[in-house]
Amino acid sequence: MFIYVVNYGDSIFSIANKFNVTMDSIRITNGLSSDRIVPGQDLLIPTDQYIVQPGDSLYTISQMAMVPVDRIKAYNGLQSNMLNVGTLLYLPPRVKYNAYSFGYIFPTTPENDEMITRTFAPITTYYGIFEHHVDANGDLSPLNDQGIVNLSRENYVAPIAVITNLTSTGFSSAILRQILPSPSLRQNLIENIYLLLTSTNYAGVNIDFELVPESERDNYTTFLRELRDRIKPEGYSLSVAIPYKTSATEPEWNKGYDYGGIGAVVDFAFLMAYDWHEAGSEPGPVAPFNEVRKTVDYAIETMGANKVILGTPRYGYDWTMSNGSVESARALSVADAYRTAMDNNVPISYSAEYQQPFFTYWDEAGKRHIVWFEDARALAQKLQLITDRRLRGIGSWHLGLPFTQFAVLIREFFNIRKIL
């Protein structure tokens, strides 16, 4: 497998010839509905062979193949780094890492639920079914989830109930300030979660409490401990979604999460390693690799590598600018980001510092747009980080957002572990 970055003048035909593969194999692997491509776009090339081209070096080939130079040399019996144009090189088989996979999923229609669950089942251990939200009394909202729970189990993926503090205006710290310090309200919520698990045939629960106030830091950990003690004897798993932190104090707004205390209680933590920049911020990388690596290392230090599921985004943001300031912003899937670049015929740039792609375009009203998003190159760096740091596995938000290359790369890097 190679990751090829489109150059000016490239076409699907010329790239297929360069790698001696069919055009259809490139289209299918990358989810292309037409032959439109733009400079800077990355394409996965499904082959383990490569004919050396003018200007190639072992380093550039190793970067495309995501394989170290020394392994390519050893596998091909090369004694030096010198290459002759026209030489056929073979890629050594990748040693795949055994990883768990957690993907969030939204119940929608029976037809779409079935399509999503069946499509991702081979590369998924857990489906986090989003979501039941809690009110200030510790009661849970209803969700039409029985069908998708059954589909999940039929496809040998563990269905996980996701519990949030979402409201119509976003995540609510006020609800947490009321529930977490109250033993009786905590107990009411715990019993409601237990009833949900037992009545709907879930395999476990994922607590996604966001904007936990620093004042409720210890109470949140206490709640998780009490919940674990209630559900663990019945064989249910307990996991959490937690925002990124690079130290005990950074960033300031995430002090409500005690990584060490949480890690000691839960089976695993879905690390939301994204939204460094989001709809309410200035334009910038959504999941910059340098910051992702820092938060992964902090999570390993505080809770251990085997507790960490590295959450990755299947999206980006399109910021509309006005006089140098953000006027508005919208989230868009990876597929929509590519489509936007194609529709506006603009090249995609790539930040070596942040390991994320970006581009700029002007709309029909004369407004400037800045887009940052995730792509195959960015994702591959994170998959390698999971392997190198021996993390528990990979997570994604969320599976309904189109990103065809995601599944291809997961199969390239990992053997996905199953619990059902």
Secondary structure as UniProt FT lines:
FT   STRAND          2..5
FT   TURN            8..9
FT   HELIX           12..19
FT   HELIX           23..30
FT   TURN            39..40
FT   STRAND          42..45
FT   STRAND          49..51
FT   TURN            54..55
FT   HELIX           58..65
FT   HELIX           69..76
FT   TURN            85..86
FT   STRAND          88..90
FT   STRAND          97..105
FT   HELIX           110..120
FT   HELIX           121..123
FT   STRAND          126..134
FT   TURN            136..137
FT   HELIX           146..154
FT   TURN            155..156
FT   STRAND          158..164
FT   STRAND          166..167
FT   TURN            168..169
FT   STRAND          170..171
FT   HELIX           173..179
FT   TURN            180..181
FT   HELIX           183..200
FT   STRAND          204..208
FT   HELIX           214..216
FT   HELIX           217..231
FT   HELIX           232..234
FT   STRAND          237..243
FT   HELIX           252..254
FT   TURN            255..256
FT   HELIX           259..265
FT   STRAND          268..272
FT   TURN            279..280
FT   HELIX           289..303
FT   HELIX           305..307
FT   STRAND          308..313
FT   STRAND          315..322
FT   TURN            323..324
FT   STRAND          325..333
FT   HELIX           334..343
FT   TURN            344..345
FT   STRAND          349..351
FT   TURN            352..355
FT   STRAND          356..362
FT   TURN            364..365
FT   STRAND          368..373
FT   HELIX           376..389
FT   STRAND          393..397
FT   TURN            399..400
FT   HELIX           404..413
FT   STRAND          414..416
//
